[in-house]
Amino acid sequence: MYQSFVFLEIRVLIVSDEKAFCCCKTGTSAECCPICMRMDGMPPVLKKRAAQDAYRLA
């Protein structure tokens, strides 16, 4: 017997002066930190504050 699963995806736009995955400010050049430059071995890490704001708004 088959089971069906339904998933809900919610996208939230948070107006902030910081990026969600690095320490750079928004509006700066994309080559200011290893995460923005997409260097090998530098995985993006979601900031705790951004996750809390998104959860609160959703």
N, C-alpha and C positions, 0 to 999 in steps of 0.2 A: 504494500500500500504506500502511496506517495503522501508526503506532507508538504504543505505550502508555507512559506515564510514571507512575511511582509515587513519591509524595513522602511523607516522614515529618515530621510536626510534633511537636516536643518542647516542652513548657511546663515551666518550672522556677520554683519559688517560692523566692526567696532571702530569708532572714530577715535584715534589716538595719535600722539606724536612719536610713538615708538613702534618698531616692527615687532611682530609676534614671535619671531624665531631667533632674533639676534639683538645685540645692544645698540644697533645703529638707529638714528632718527629717521623718520620718513622724510622724503624729499632730498636726501643726500645721494651722492653717486652710489651706484651699485657695487663699486669696488672699494669698500672701506673696511671690510672685515673678512676673515676666512670663510664664514658661512655665506655671505653675499657673493663672494667670488667663486663659490662652489668648489672649494679645494677638496681633494681626496682626504678621507678620514675625518672630515668635519661635518657630522650629521646635524641637521637643524634640531633644536630642542625647544619645544613649546614653553613659553614663559608661564609660570603659575598664575600670574595676575591676568594674563590674556585668557586663560582657560576659565578662570573664575568669572570674569566679565561676560564671556560668551555663555556660560552656564546660567548666569543670572538673567541675561536678556532672553534666553530661549525658553 
